[in-house]
Amino acid sequence: MCLAIPARVAELLPDDRARVELGGVAKEISLALVDGVAIGDYVIVHVGYALSKLDQREAEATLALFAQAGLTPSLEDA
């Protein structure tokens, strides 16, 4: 199953790429669909692409809802 999940940008890479982190796991993704992303921003990730930016409060609330539901989203699912 594929999920679109929030992840924090840990590193900006060449060619519109970034390394994001979620739960101690890092994954390289494409930023080609989103402008103005900086280190520390949260993005919604789906199938290896950032779809949009979201603020930290919204990202943390979304991740908390996953935890309350007993779900632990993984970057492997994104």
Biotite code that builds the C-alpha atoms (Angstrom):
import biotite.structure as struc

atoms = struc.array([
    struc.Atom([0.000, 0.000, 0.000], chain_id="A", res_id=1, res_name="MET", atom_name="CA", element="C"),
    struc.Atom([1.262, 3.480, -0.805], chain_id="A", res_id=2, res_name="CYS", atom_name="CA", element="C"),
    struc.Atom([0.621, 6.396, 1.527], chain_id="A", res_id=3, res_name="LEU", atom_name="CA", element="C"),
    struc.Atom([1.271, 10.103, 1.213], chain_id="A", res_id=4, res_name="ALA", atom_name="CA", element="C"),
    struc.Atom([2.964, 11.010, 4.491], chain_id="A", res_id=5, res_name="ILE", atom_name="CA", element="C"),
    struc.Atom([4.712, 14.028, 6.004], chain_id="A", res_id=6, res_name="PRO", atom_name="CA", element="C"),
    struc.Atom([8.489, 13.844, 6.290], chain_id="A", res_id=7, res_name="ALA", atom_name="CA", element="C"),
    struc.Atom([11.118, 16.401, 7.339], chain_id="A", res_id=8, res_name="ARG", atom_name="CA", element="C"),
    struc.Atom([13.706, 17.575, 4.809], chain_id="A", res_id=9, res_name="VAL", atom_name="CA", element="C"),
    struc.Atom([17.142, 16.772, 6.226], chain_id="A", res_id=10, res_name="ALA", atom_name="CA", element="C"),
    struc.Atom([19.334, 17.624, 3.237], chain_id="A", res_id=11, res_name="GLU", atom_name="CA", element="C"),
    struc.Atom([18.982, 19.350, -0.123], chain_id="A", res_id=12, res_name="LEU", atom_name="CA", element="C"),
    struc.Atom([20.681, 17.519, -2.979], chain_id="A", res_id=13, res_name="LEU", atom_name="CA", element="C"),
    struc.Atom([21.479, 18.493, -6.583], chain_id="A", res_id=14, res_name="PRO", atom_name="CA", element="C"),
    struc.Atom([18.932, 18.138, -9.398], chain_id="A", res_id=15, res_name="ASP", atom_name="CA", element="C"),
    struc.Atom([15.781, 18.977, -7.389], chain_id="A", res_id=16, res_name="ASP", atom_name="CA", element="C"),
    struc.Atom([16.346, 16.113, -4.937], chain_id="A", res_id=17, res_name="ARG", atom_name="CA", element="C"),
    struc.Atom([16.330, 15.960, -1.153], chain_id="A", res_id=18, res_name="ALA", atom_name="CA", element="C"),
    struc.Atom([16.907, 13.507, 1.647], chain_id="A", res_id=19, res_name="ARG", atom_name="CA", element="C"),
    struc.Atom([13.944, 13.310, 4.022], chain_id="A", res_id=20, res_name="VAL", atom_name="CA", element="C"),
    struc.Atom([13.646, 11.612, 7.401], chain_id="A", res_id=21, res_name="GLU", atom_name="CA", element="C"),
    struc.Atom([10.787, 9.955, 9.226], chain_id="A", res_id=22, res_name="LEU", atom_name="CA", element="C"),
    struc.Atom([11.196, 7.936, 12.387], chain_id="A", res_id=23, res_name="GLY", atom_name="CA", element="C"),
    struc.Atom([14.978, 7.744, 11.997], chain_id="A", res_id=24, res_name="GLY", atom_name="CA", element="C"),
    struc.Atom([14.763, 6.427, 8.419], chain_id="A", res_id=25, res_name="VAL", atom_name="CA", element="C"),
    struc.Atom([16.097, 8.505, 5.512], chain_id="A", res_id=26, res_name="ALA", atom_name="CA", element="C"),
    struc.Atom([15.036, 8.389, 1.870], chain_id="A", res_id=27, res_name="LYS", atom_name="CA", element="C"),
    struc.Atom([16.016, 10.364, -1.211], chain_id="A", res_id=28, res_name="GLU", atom_name="CA", element="C"),
    struc.Atom([13.053, 12.000, -2.967], chain_id="A", res_id=29, res_name="ILE", atom_name="CA", element="C"),
    struc.Atom([12.338, 14.398, -5.830], chain_id="A", res_id=30, res_name="SER", atom_name="CA", element="C"),
    struc.Atom([11.412, 18.040, -5.190], chain_id="A", res_id=31, res_name="LEU", atom_name="CA", element="C"),
    struc.Atom([10.529, 18.649, -8.848], chain_id="A", res_id=32, res_name="ALA", atom_name="CA", element="C"),
    struc.Atom([6.856, 19.312, -8.005], chain_id="A", res_id=33, res_name="LEU", atom_name="CA", element="C"),
    struc.Atom([7.409, 21.729, -5.096], chain_id="A", res_id=34, res_name="VAL", atom_name="CA", element="C"),
    struc.Atom([9.168, 25.102, -5.034], chain_id="A", res_id=35, res_name="ASP", atom_name="CA", element="C"),
    struc.Atom([10.950, 26.812, -2.172], chain_id="A", res_id=36, res_name="GLY", atom_name="CA", element="C"),
    struc.Atom([11.725, 23.826, 0.035], chain_id="A", res_id=37, res_name="VAL", atom_name="CA", element="C"),
    struc.Atom([14.383, 24.357, 2.725], chain_id="A", res_id=38, res_name="ALA", atom_name="CA", element="C"),
    struc.Atom([16.114, 22.099, 5.224], chain_id="A", res_id=39, res_name="ILE", atom_name="CA", element="C"),
    struc.Atom([13.767, 21.531, 8.165], chain_id="A", res_id=40, res_name="GLY", atom_name="CA", element="C"),
    struc.Atom([10.595, 21.935, 6.102], chain_id="A", res_id=41, res_name="ASP", atom_name="CA", element="C"),
    struc.Atom([7.989, 19.196, 6.098], chain_id="A", res_id=42, res_name="TYR", atom_name="CA", element="C"),
    struc.Atom([6.721, 17.855, 2.785], chain_id="A", res_id=43, res_name="VAL", atom_name="CA", element="C"),
    struc.Atom([4.037, 15.353, 1.861], chain_id="A", res_id=44, res_name="ILE", atom_name="CA", element="C"),
    struc.Atom([5.809, 12.399, 0.189], chain_id="A", res_id=45, res_name="VAL", atom_name="CA", element="C"),
    struc.Atom([4.174, 9.944, -2.211], chain_id="A", res_id=46, res_name="HIS", atom_name="CA", element="C"),
    struc.Atom([5.987, 7.429, -4.444], chain_id="A", res_id=47, res_name="VAL", atom_name="CA", element="C"),
    struc.Atom([9.281, 9.254, -4.031], chain_id="A", res_id=48, res_name="GLY", atom_name="CA", element="C"),
    struc.Atom([7.997, 12.756, -4.817], chain_id="A", res_id=49, res_name="TYR", atom_name="CA", element="C"),
    struc.Atom([7.278, 15.704, -2.551], chain_id="A", res_id=50, res_name="ALA", atom_name="CA", element="C"),
    struc.Atom([3.738, 16.761, -3.448], chain_id="A", res_id=51, res_name="LEU", atom_name="CA", element="C"),
    struc.Atom([3.470, 19.847, -1.235], chain_id="A", res_id=52, res_name="SER", atom_name="CA", element="C"),
    struc.Atom([4.949, 21.620, 1.757], chain_id="A", res_id=53, res_name="LYS", atom_name="CA", element="C"),
    struc.Atom([3.119, 21.809, 5.056], chain_id="A", res_id=54, res_name="LEU", atom_name="CA", element="C"),
    struc.Atom([3.830, 23.600, 8.286], chain_id="A", res_id=55, res_name="ASP", atom_name="CA", element="C"),
    struc.Atom([5.469, 21.839, 11.194], chain_id="A", res_id=56, res_name="GLN", atom_name="CA", element="C"),
    struc.Atom([2.356, 21.973, 13.385], chain_id="A", res_id=57, res_name="ARG", atom_name="CA", element="C"),
    struc.Atom([0.195, 20.291, 10.736], chain_id="A", res_id=58, res_name="GLU", atom_name="CA", element="C"),
    struc.Atom([2.874, 17.660, 10.030], chain_id="A", res_id=59, res_name="ALA", atom_name="CA", element="C"),
    struc.Atom([3.253, 16.808, 13.713], chain_id="A", res_id=60, res_name="GLU", atom_name="CA", element="C"),
    struc.Atom([-0.537, 16.637, 14.181], chain_id="A", res_id=61, res_name="ALA", atom_name="CA", element="C"),
    struc.Atom([-0.835, 14.260, 11.224], chain_id="A", res_id=62, res_name="THR", atom_name="CA", element="C"),
    struc.Atom([1.950, 12.025, 12.520], chain_id="A", res_id=63, res_name="LEU", atom_name="CA", element="C"),
    struc.Atom([0.315, 12.040, 15.986], chain_id="A", res_id=64, res_name="ALA", atom_name="CA", element="C"),
    struc.Atom([-2.969, 10.856, 14.423], chain_id="A", res_id=65, res_name="LEU", atom_name="CA", element="C"),
    struc.Atom([-1.102, 7.990, 12.743], chain_id="A", res_id=66, res_name="PHE", atom_name="CA", element="C"),
    struc.Atom([0.370, 7.062, 16.138], chain_id="A", res_id=67, res_name="ALA", atom_name="CA", element="C"),
    struc.Atom([-3.020, 7.244, 17.893], chain_id="A", res_id=68, res_name="GLN", atom_name="CA", element="C"),
    struc.Atom([-4.448, 4.908, 15.265], chain_id="A", res_id=69, res_name="ALA", atom_name="CA", element="C"),
    struc.Atom([-1.636, 2.458, 15.982], chain_id="A", res_id=70, res_name="GLY", atom_name="CA", element="C"),
    struc.Atom([-0.045, 3.079, 12.598], chain_id="A", res_id=71, res_name="LEU", atom_name="CA", element="C"),
    struc.Atom([3.618, 3.784, 12.144], chain_id="A", res_id=72, res_name="THR", atom_name="CA", element="C"),
    struc.Atom([4.066, 5.296, 8.696], chain_id="A", res_id=73, res_name="PRO", atom_name="CA", element="C"),
    struc.Atom([7.251, 4.337, 6.902], chain_id="A", res_id=74, res_name="SER", atom_name="CA", element="C"),
    struc.Atom([9.115, 6.049, 4.110], chain_id="A", res_id=75, res_name="LEU", atom_name="CA", element="C"),
    struc.Atom([9.051, 2.667, 2.393], chain_id="A", res_id=76, res_name="GLU", atom_name="CA", element="C"),
    struc.Atom([5.266, 3.138, 2.055], chain_id="A", res_id=77, res_name="ASP", atom_name="CA", element="C"),
    struc.Atom([5.583, 6.661, 0.685], chain_id="A", res_id=78, res_name="ALA", atom_name="CA", element="C"),
])
